[in-house]
Amino acid sequence: MSCNKGSRCLLAWSLMLVLTYGTISKAQTDDLETTADAGTQDESCSCQELSAKIKQLEDLVERLHDQDIQLSTEIAKMYQQLAEFDPTGVNAVSSSQVQNDESADIKQATVKVGQLEKALQGQASMIRKIQIVQKDEERKGRHVRKRIKQLIQNDTVIDQRIRRHAAEVYTLDHRMQTLEGQVTQIENEVITINNFQPQPITKPGFIGDNSIGQENTVDTHGSQIELYHAALEGWEEIKDEEDIFTELPKEDMEEEEPFEEPPTAPTQPPTKLPKDCADAYHQGLSDSGMYEIHPQGSNHSFHVYCDQEDEGGGWTLLQRRWDGSESFYRGWKAYKEGFGHLEGEHWLGNDKISALTKQGQYLMRVTLEDWSNSTRYAEYSQFYVENEDKMYRVRVGSYYGNAGDSFPNSGSRFSTYDSDYDASMYHCAELRKAGWWYWDCTHANLNGIYYHGGDYEGGWNGHYYVYDGITWLSWKGYFYSLMSVTLKVRPEDFADRF
């Protein structure tokens, strides 16, 4: 038997199987084709090989027969179930119809599954796009906030420059007015001296070489010039004391009290309270601590803490922060009267600060210390706080120091959480959690919240940054809360007098 003939026999046998059992699977068909191809390619195949392949086909036919039996059993069960639901057989369907319906249902289910898979893929793609957009928006937001912070700092630098130049112009103008006054004074002195005519003084009874009864003429030109200069110096001292009150509002000046004759024979001058810590230093109270003072024009005395050591002493403390033991987020009345302990954290009180600084020209000194124990200071001339009717408006002159100029603008009014007098569209005292001389929420917040450690987290409320620590912008910025600060004043002429 040749292989070509055997191959034809195999194909015929396969055809018979198909006719007998209907259909065979694709894998089984592939096996038959492979077998036929193998037979065609090997023309010298032996009958033993052909018998082996026939054996394989017989096994395949047997498996197909078992599958057919199993399928027939399942179809019979389905018919039985249909008969139970429809005993009359009206709605009975053939096995081919059942197979077709099942195939249609499977196709529909497959289509739906495919549609769902496509929908899920589309939703997953959309979610990925949304996540990418969110990340991009977050990145842009961080960039915008960083840029806003840079602009705020740039605006702060420009504002500081403007204020510094304005203070310099004010100082130069003040010096020019002073020099003009001195020139006028010198010119008047020259005119007075030129117009002065010495007169001889006659003294009877001169004892000397002349005879008794003759008058002796004594030239007193030099002595009278000396008397004139002494009187002039005395007048200038009196004038300087009066000039202290020339810049004060009229309503703030005390009415002149009637002159009273002193006692005929006082045994000891009455004890007089110092008007400030500089006056206490002049009276010999050179140790730092608490003292009772009575400012000129004030209706009562009160206690203050005197710093008699820093830069020569004479300082009256207005405020001190150093351990966070006192809350400075208080209302108008508390800041008006003062709070805390003089030897610790305290606010002296706006009424007392106003009464104290009304007495003359005061220098205000701010001392700052960070959490690394580094220190800075800022001094402001012509410091003065108006009374409550003016909302305790602060007045300052020129700046000097190494901390940078961050004190509020001259003319800023005092504000608390229950009394908003700042110039901002926002409530600065509420945002900064303090009472202070706020202008546009200010570059300094020395009465803010005491944060330990220095750096603290501010907040972004959608419009601006919120910073409420103890801050001095020109040294440590908005988001560093200082460890200790003090505000204190002393007369500007303290170094000259003492």
Order of alpha helices (4+ residues) and beta strands (2+ residues): alpha-alpha-alpha-alpha-beta-beta-alpha-alpha-beta-beta-beta-alpha-beta-beta-alpha-beta-beta-beta-beta-beta-alpha-beta-beta-beta-beta-beta-alpha-beta-alpha
